[in-house]
Amino acid sequence: MTPPPEDVISILLVEPDPEDAGLYVDSFADVPTPTEVHTVPDGATALEFVHRRGEYADSPRPDLVLLPSQLPETDGDAVLSRLNGDPELKSIPVIVLTTTDDDEVRRAYDLHANAAIEEPSGTEEVDVLVRSIEQFWFDCVRYPKANA
């Protein structure tokens, strides 16, 4: 796989449900900012992706990670902790998709998530979230590009 051009935002979406992952991919395809969405089904695979191991050896470093806090086996807290504990990965912005539970939101910020957002349900809510991400994270926020 060839790394995307510099002006394409590489997004890692961790989503166990293929239908929900498809909603995000379709929604990001509709925003003006060029994006490349990579989906993985769980936390362990997300770590393989960001560390570029195994089948992900040629994958780009993501510019942004969308990470549900609740995942089977390796949960979002563990993934976030590992990302932020690695000097080469801790600059990658992570948006944690949470429930409305205050403890879950607090844990996300305690683990240095860049944002905790209520996980959307359904096409319309995903579209609203993706447009918000595009407007804020791609148009306003400045962050270092991931190292190639």
Buried (B, 14 or more C-beta within 10 A) or exposed (E): EEBBEEEBBBBBBBBBEEEBBBBBBBBBEEBEBEBBBBBBBBBBBBBBBBBEEEEBEEBBBBBBBBBBBBBEEBBBBBBBBBBBEBEEBEBBBBBBBBEEEEEBBEBBEEBEBBBBBEBBEEEEBBBEBBBEBBEEBBEEEEEEEBEE
